[in-house]
Each structure stands twice: as C-alpha cells, then as structure tokens.
Amino acid sequence: MLTSLQVRNFAIIDQVEVEFSPGMTVLTGETGAGKSILVDALGLVLGERGGSGLVRSGTKRAEFTAEFDLQNLPGARHWLEEQMLDLDDECNLRRVINADGRSRAFINGNSVPQQSLKTLGEMLLDIHGQHFHQSLGHKSVQRDLLDYFGGLVDLGVATATAFSDWQDLAEQLSDLKSANADRVSRLELLRFQLNELDALDLGADEIIELSQERLKLQNSGRLAEGVHRALQQIYDGDPTNAQSLLADATHAIDSLSGVDESLRPALNLLQDANIQISETVDLLRRYADDLDMDPARQNWVEERLDAIATIARKHHIEPEEIDQLHQRLKVQLNDLEHAEERGAELEESTRQAESIYRKSARSLSTGRNKAAAAFSTAVTNAMSNLGMPGGVFVARVSSRDINDPRPWGLDDVEYQISANPGQEPQPLSRVASGGELSRMSLAIQVIASDGSAIPTMVFDEVDSGVGGGVAEMVGLRLRELGQTRQVFCVTHLPQVASLASNHFRIMKITDGKSTKTGITQLGEDERVEELARMLGGVEITKRTREHAAEMLRSGMRVDKKTKRA
C-alpha cells in the first residue's frame, strides 16, 4: 500500500509531505484548491509523462517521492528482485523534473528509465480519472474493463502476442511467395551481387586498418622528418644531445655517491634513464627503417578504399555494413535456392502459430463469456442503488467472423443498458444520459476493480454527476472496497466523505503575492466543520453542523458494522 507521498515545487504546491493509512481515504477542499493536483503528482511519480510546465514558477525542479509497503505484493517484490532493485518489503519511488523539461527516475535510490517506474507503478496503484465516463462508450475500453474484472489481462496479452507472432510468420510466407514469382531474375541479381562481394573479399577489420595505413602513408614525409629530428636531439646530434648530457650527469653523481650514499637512489634512476634512452633510440631507428614511403603502395590503398566505398554506395549502406549485407544476401540466396523447403517450413510454422493464437483466443472467449455473466449481474444489482431501479446492464460478448481475427481475440464486447423496466437493452453510448453515464461509469469502475490484484486504488472525482441517496450508496461501495484494499477518493460529496476512515482537507493558501497548496489530516471536530462546509457552502449554520455531525456518526456506525462482519 501507499504509505507516504512527498511533493515539492509542483504547480501550486510548494512542499507537501503526508502519510497514509489503510482503508478508505477522502481528499476534499474547495474548487481550485488542488485536490486533483495530488492525484497528478501520484501519476508522475509512477511514470506518467510530464514537462517543464509542471515545475512551480521560480524554482529549478519539481520532486516527487512515494513510499510503498510491499509486504503483501509478491509480484512487485519479484519484479524488483529480477531488476536487482529490491529493498526488503519497502519501495521508494522518486521522480525529478527539471525546469528545462529533463526528467530523472529512481527506484530505491537507483537511477532507472522512466518506463521502469511505469511498469512497477502498474503493479502498485490504479488511478480512475474524473473524465473516464467520456471514454466508456468505446468498445476497446469496455473490453479491457471486462478482462480486468474477469482476471483475463494476462491471457489477453498472451493472445495479442500469439497474434503478432502468427502475423509475422504469415508476412514472411507472403514475401517468400512474392519472391518466387520472379525467382529467376532475383536469383541472377543475388548471384551477381554476391560475386561482387566475394571478389571484394573484405576482411573483418580491413576498413579500419586501411584507413590507418592511408593516414600513415599520407604523412610519411612528416613522420620521417620528425623521427630524424628526435634522433638528432636524443643521440646523433652535437655533444649537447640528451644522451651525452645524461651520461655526464650520471658520471658526476656516480663519483659523489661514494661520498654520500643517500645519492645512490638518484644514481639508479639516472642509470635507468640511460638504458631507456638507448632503447628509445633503437625503436626510432627501426621505425625509420620500416617506414614505407612507396607511392605505389599508397595508390593501392586508395584504390582499395575506393572500391569498398563504391560497393557501399551501390547498396545505399555505410562501408562498415558491407559484411552484414554479405551475410544477408547469402541467406536470401539460400532461401530462394531452397524455396520449396523453406516455404514448407514457413507454412508449417504459420499453421502452428495460428493454432496457438486460436487456442488462446478461444480460452479468452470462454473467460469473457463467464466474466460477462457475473459482471452483468453485479452492475445490474448496483444500478438500483445508483438511482436506476429496474434497470438492466448487459456486457454482451459477440463472436467475430472466424476469418477476421484481431489481436484482442475472436470476439467483441459491447455494454448495453436498459434504464427502465420492459425496455430491451441498447448500446450504452446511445441510450445513457450524461448523469446515467457518470453513475454507470462509477459502478463499472468499482465493480471491475474486484478483479484486480492492485492494492491501492485512486478515484479522482468519479462521483461527479450524482448526489443524495445515490451519493451515499457510492460512498458505501467505496467503503466496502476499502475493507480489502487501500482506496483514495477525491470528492465534493459530503455523503461520500462522511463514510471514509481517513479524511484530508486540501487548502489553497495565498499571501497576495504567491499561492500555495497545503494538506491537513482532519480530526473528528475538524471533519464535522469540513462536512458542514460541503453541505452548506459559504454560510454554515448550527443546523448544518448538526447535520454534518450526524452524517459522520452514521458513517462511523457503518465502519463498526463492517469491522464486526
């Protein structure tokens, strides 16, 4: 579960540090106070994209840190161990976004790619946004939610992978058949190209060696002159050359070391230097003798490099890629020369891949049909509590044409609703009003979450568009969900807030020059005041406070009943 969150220099947040507990937690505050900014901060620390515009004005960077307890999350612990990022049962995620837009990510103090934060974050926390109902009409979203509810996400990924493997092999088979159509001309071209490459006979490191030799040949005069001058200065020149001067110094110190033994180390070093000068002279003389200044050799090297460059230009590649091209053309020639055998192998591989895909897709279809029945019943039961008594919800799974498979399987999913008794269910996107869609969205999200193993769920104003008794039922459902996992809810409804185990108020603080966001955990009396504000608006009366206190007491009674159950 999420145990703490620290945010610095993000939007209107100066610095916020807050610790969290299990169960249902609500975040409330006036409009514009920054309630959803904290949810955005969680998204960023879990790998969502962010830019320089998120950094608080006048600061160098925004920083986000979230700490999680992984005691009951073996999957996340295993992933961290595989990445060698584990730290017992704790997990510290950190994200830094600089004012220039650059971003860094850390897991348990180790620098990681942003994608690693996202991968791990998907195991730790799930965010349901306030605009989710707008995408609920899309069939892809409906299908994903059903898979989520039915615990079919992994099977869906395996089916999509099998589809991709099958299509890759089918494409290879199609290419081979197309190549067979002009097989003779293609064979002639490949053999001609390979003959050219065989004749070139390019060595593994030949381009590097030739380039180095060309540089040496082009500068042979300069090299010879430089070596000659060095030999003159070291050994062959007038009596003031380095060897003569060093010999005189050695002789002088040698005679003095008989007087003072402490000069012996210096004498040893001078004697070593004499030896090194002699060896250097031998090396330079051998180098000068071996220095190749043959113009014919230089011409050959230039012609050889030009031939290599010509072949590379002909195939639109870099000279260093010629060997890879050579090997690739050999494979293509071999495939064409053995097209029948290769074709038979590809056909068999393609058949096997299709069989694997269809088997996985059929299992997915079976799981979806089973999940759809349970999902439909659960959402239908929830509809009466959400102000739609007698309504019916159906998650309809329909089979696709067997010759029209898709990465998501062999069927389509469509949500249908009948808001009134006696009406046939119709597609959700066509018959649901805005308010109904908001309520249905909430019910579907909460119920779908039952199929998730993710321990922390965040609902960002998903209760917009509901009120009254419906709002209370929303709160009860979220409270029920909070018995088995950690639930956060950004809400403007006092009916929902009164049912939370933990309550935080988000406040906007301004001194006339700058604006900051603060967060405070509320005690019982403070909760009454906040609920009264949510109920009564600007002017809070004694009756409003009494109503708020009764709502809170009622919520606490629900909590006690739930714990006893």
N, C-alpha and C positions, 0 to 999 in steps of 0.2 A: 504494500500500500504506500501511498504518498505520505511521507512524514513531515516534510518541510519544503518551503519554497522561499527563495531569496531573489529579489528583483532590484536592479539598480539602473537608474538613468534610462528608463524605457517610457516613451511617450510622455505622459504627465506624472509618471511615477518617479520620485526622487530615490527613495530607498524603502523597500518593504521586506520584512522578514516575518514569516508566520509558520507556526507548527500546526499540524493537523492530526485528528484522531479518527478512529474507525467510525462506521455508521454513516448517517446522512448529515451532510453539512450544507447550509444555505449561505449564499452571499447576497446581501441586499444593500440598497442605497438609492439615493435619488438619481434620476436620469442624468447621465453625463458624468457621474462620479467616478466611473472607470471600472465598473463591475466586470464587463467583458474583456477589459484590458488584461486582467489577471489570467483569464482563460487563454487569451492570445499569447501571454508570456509562457504558459504551460506548453502551448503548441510549439513555440520557438525552441524551448529547451529540449523538446522531443523531436527536433529535426525539421520543423516546417521552414519554408523559405522566408527570409527576411532581408531587408535592405537598410541603407543608411538613414532613410526617412523615419525609422523606428527609434533612433537614438535621440534622447532628450536634448533639446536645444542648449548649446553652450557646453556640452560635455564631449569627451573623446570617444566613449564607448558605452554600450549597454551590456549588462551582465545578467545572466540568468543561471540559477543553481537550484536543482531539485534533488531531494534525497528520498530514496525508496527503501522499504523493508522487503527483502526478497524471501523471507522465511518460508512462505507458502507458495513460492513461484519456482518450482524446479526447472521449468523450461527456460526462464530467463537466466537462472544460475548456470545451467548447462551451456547456454549461448555464450555467456561471459567467460566460462572456463575454456571453451573452444577458442575464443579470441584472446585468451590469456589476459583478461581484464578483470578477473574475479577478485572480490574483496569480502570474504565470508558471506554473511547474509545481507550486507549493505550494498547500496549502489548510489553513487553520486554522479549526477549528470550536470554538465556545465556548458554554457554557450556564451560566446563573446562576439558581439557585432560592433565593429569599429565605425566611426563616423564616415570613413571613406567607403563603406559597404563591405569590406572584407570581414570574413567570419571564421571563427575557430570553434571546434567542438572537443569536449573532453569527457571521458568515462573513467571514473575512479582515478582521476588525475592524469590519465594517459590521453595524449592527443590522438584523435580519431577523425576519419572522414565524416561529414555531416550525415551521409547515408547510414552510417552505423548507429547514430543517435536515433534516426527514424526507425530502423529495423528493431532496435531494442525497445524504443518507445511504444511500438505497436503491441508489445507483449505486456506493457505496464499500465497503460492508460488509454481510454477511448473517449473522444470528445464528440458530443452530439450538438451540432450548431443550431442557432435560433432560426436559420433560414432553411433547415432541412426539408420542411414541408414543400418547399418550392421544387425540389428535385424528386419528391416522392412519386410523381406521375411518370417518371422514366422507368421503362421496363428493366433496364440494367440495374438500377437501384433496388427495385422490387426483388429482382432475382438474387442480388447479393444479400439483402436482408433475410430472405428465406433460407439461404445457405448458412448464414450466420446463426439463425435460430436453430437450424437442424444440425449444427456442428459439422457442416459439409464443406467448410472453407478449404481444408487440406485436399479433399477429394476433388474439389473444383480446380485447384491449382494443378493437381496431377493430371486431370483431364485436359486442361489447356496445354500443359507441357507435351502430353501424348499427341495432341492435335498438331502442335508445332513440329514435332519430330516426324510425324506422318507427312505433313505438307512439304517439309524439306526434302524427304526422300522422293516424294511424288514429283517435285520440281526437278530433281536430278534425273529421274527417269524420263521426264518430258524433254529435258535438254539432250539426253543421250539419243532419244528417238529423233529429235530435230536434227542432231548432228549426223545421224545415219542417212538422212535424206540427201545430203551432199557429201557422203562419206568419201568418195573417190577424190574429189577436189580437196577436201580437208586433209586427207592423208598425204597428198602430194605437197601441200603447203607445210604441214608439220614436218615432213621428212626434209624438205628444203631448209626450213628454219633450224632444225636440229643439226643438219650437216654444217651450216654456217657456225653454229655454236661449238660443234665438235672440232671444227677446223680452228676456231679461235683458241680452244683448249685453255681456258682461263684458269690460272691457279688460284688456290684459296685466298692467299694474301698478296697476290701478284699486283693488284692495283696500288696498294699501299707501298709495296717495295719499289715498283716502277716510279711512282711519284717521288719517293725519297731519292732514288737514283737520279732522276731528271734534275731535281733541285741541286744535287751534288755536282752533276756534270755542268750545269749552267753556271755554277760558281767555282769551277775547278781552278781557274787562274787566281781568284781571290784566296782560295784555300791554300794553294801552293805558296803564294806570296806571304800569307800570314804565318805559315809553319816555318818558312825560311827565316823570317824576321824573329820569331820566337827562339829558334835555334841559335841565331846570332847573339841574342841578348842573354841566353842561358849559358852557352858553351863555346860557340865557334867565333865569337867576336873578339874585340881587343881585350887586353888584360883586365879590363874592368867588368867582364861578364860575370853573371851571377855565380857560376861555379868557382871562378877564381877568387872572388870576394869571400865566398863561403869557406873556401879552403884556407884562406888567410885567417879568418876568424876562428876556424877550428884549431889551427896550429897555435894561435895565441892563447886560447882558453885551455888547450891541452897542457901547455907549459905552466900556466898558472894553477891548474888543478893540483899540481904537485905541491904547491904552497898551501892551497886551501881546498880541502876535499869537498866542501859544500858546492864547488863549481862543477863537480862530476855530473850531476843531472843535466846541466846546461850543455856540457860536452857531449853527452849521449844524444841529446836532441840534435845538435849540430851534425854529428856523425850520421844520424838517421836522415837528416836533410840532404847530406851529400849523396847518400845512396838513392834517395828519391829523385834527386836531380839527374843522376846517371840513368835511372830507369826511364824518366820522362824523356830524356834525350834519345834513348833507344826507341821509344814508342813513336816519337815525332819523326825520326829518320825512316822508320819502317812505313809510317803513314805516307810520307813524301814519296818513297819509292813505289808504293802501291797506288798512288793517286792516278786515276785513269783520266787522261785528257784527250782520248781518241775521238775525233769528230764523227767517225763512222758509228761508234757505239751510241753517241748522243743522238744521231739521226735515227738509229734503230729504235731506241727507247721512245722517241717522239712518234714514230710511225706505229709502234705497238699500242701506245696510249690512244692514238687517233683511231685505230681500228676498233678498240674497245668502245670508245665514245660513239663511233658510227653505229655499231650494233645496238647500243643502248638507245640512241635516238630513233632508230628504226622501230623499236618496240615501245617507245614512249616511257622509258623507265630510267632510273639512275644507274650508272655503271656498276654500283655495288649490288644491284638487284639482279644482275645477269645470271648468277648461279641459281637463284630461286626460279627465275624464268626457265632456265635449262631443265631443272627438275620437274617443273610444272608441265612443260611441253612433252617431256618423256612420259609422264603419267597420262596426258591426253592421247598421245600416240598409242600407248599401250591399251587404253580403254577402247579406242577405235579399232585397233587391230584385233582386240578380243571383245568386240561389241556384243556379240551374241551371249558370251559367258557373263559379261558384266551386266548386260540387260536382264538376263535371267536372275542374277543375284539381286539386282535392284528391285525387280518385280517381286521377288520373294520377300525382301526386306520391307518393301512398301506394304505388301499384304499383311505381314506380321505387325507393322506399326499401326495399320488401320484397325486390325483386330484388337490390339491393345487399347487404342483410343475408344473403340465402340464398346468394349467391355467396361472400361472406366466410365464412359458416358451413360451406359445402362445402369450401372450401380448408382451414379449420381441421380439419374431419373427416379430410380426406386426410392432413394433417400429423400428426394424433393417431394414426391407424392406423399410419403409418410409424414414428412415435416409439415407439408401444406395442410393436412387434415388437422393436426394438433394446433398449428399456428392460426388457422381459420377459426377454430373453436375458441381459442384464448382471446383473440381480438374481438370476436363477436360478443363474448361474455363481458369484455371491458367496455363495449360500446354503450351498454345501458347505463353504466356508471359515468359515462362521459357525455350525458345529455342526449343520447340517441337510442332510447328504449325501443325494442322491437327491430332494431337494425341488424343486418346480417353482413358479415365480411367473409369473402372467399378469396383465398390465394389459389388461383387456377393454374395448373400446370398442363400445358398442351404440347403434344408431340410435334416436332418439326418433320418436314419431308425427309425421309431416310437418305435422300440424295443431296440434302442441303445441310450438312453438319456444320457446327460452329465451335469455336474454342470453348464456349461455355457449356457445350453438350448438345443433346438431341432434342431439347425441349425449350419452350419459352414460358416465362412466368408473368402473370398479369393479376394485379389486385382488383377485385370487383367489390362493390358495395351496394347494399340496398338500405337506404336510410329510414324507410318506412315499411311497416308490415304489408305483405301482399305484393310488393314490387320485386321484379326479377333483378338480381344483382347486375350492375352495369360497371364498366371500367371506372375506377376511382377518379382518374383525371378528368372525366367528363361530367360526373354527376355530383361530386362533392363540392359544397360551398367552401369559401375561404375559412370560415370558422370550423366547419366539419373537418376540413383537410388538416388544420392545425391540431385538432383533437385526435384525429386518426393517426397523424404523424407521431404524436406523443405516445399513444397506446402502442403503436407498432414498434417504436424505438425501445420502449421499456420492456415489452414482451420479448422482442428479438434478443435483447441483452441476456436473457436467461440461457441462451445457447452459447454464451461467450465465457471463456476462461479468464478474461481480463479482469483483474481485481478492483480497478478504480475506474469509475465512470463519471464523466462531467456532462451535465445537461445545461447548456447555455441559453436561458430564456426560451426553452422549448414549450413552456406553458403559456406563451402569448396567444391571445385569442380565446382564452377560457376564463371562467370566473364562477362565483357562487359555489353551489354544491359540487359542480364538476371539478372546480379547483381543489376542493377538499379531497375528492377521490384521486386526483393526480398526486397530491401530497401523500396520501395513504399508500399508493402504489410505489412511489419513490421510497417511502419509509420502509415498506416491505422489502424492496430491493436492497436497502441499506443494512438489512439484517445479515446478509450473506456476503456483502462486499462494501467497499467504500464508495459513497455516492456524493458528488458535489452538484449543487443546483443553484445557478444564478436565476433569481426570481423577483418578480414585482408583486407576487400574490401573497397576502398575509396568511391565507388558508394553507399554503404550502410551507411558508416559513415557520408557522407555529408547530409543525409536525417534525421539525428537524431535531436531531440530537445536539448539533453544534450550530452556532449562528455567528457569522461575522458581518460587520457593517463596513461598507466601503464609503469613504468620505472624501470630498474634494475640499482642499484647504488652500486659501489664497490670502496673500498679504497686499494685494493690489498691484504687485509687480510681477509675481510668478504664481503658478498654480501647481499644487502637488496632490497626489492621491495617498490616503492613509487607510489602514485596515485595522479594525479592533474586534477582538472576540468579546461577545456580549454575555454578561451575567443575566440572571433571571429578571431583575428590575429593568435592566437596560433593554432586554428583549421585549418587555411589555411596552416600553416607550417606542421602540422601533416598529413593533406591530401596530401601535396606535397611529404612528406617522403614516404607515402604509394604508391603514384603514381610513384615516380622517384627513389626510392632506396637510394643508398649512395650519389650520386651527384645530388643535387637539383638545377635546372636552373631557370632562370626568367620565362621561358615559362611554366615550371612545376608549379610554384607558381600561375601564371595567370590561368592555367587550374584548379588548386585547388580552387582558389577564385571563379571562375565561377561555379564550381560544388556546392560550398557552397551557393552562391547566388541562384542558381537554387533550391537547397533544401529548402531555406527559402521561395521562392515563392510558392513551393508546400505546405509548412506549412500554409502560409496565405490563400491559396485557400481552404485548408481543413478546417481551422477555420471558414471561411465565409460560407462554405457549412454546 
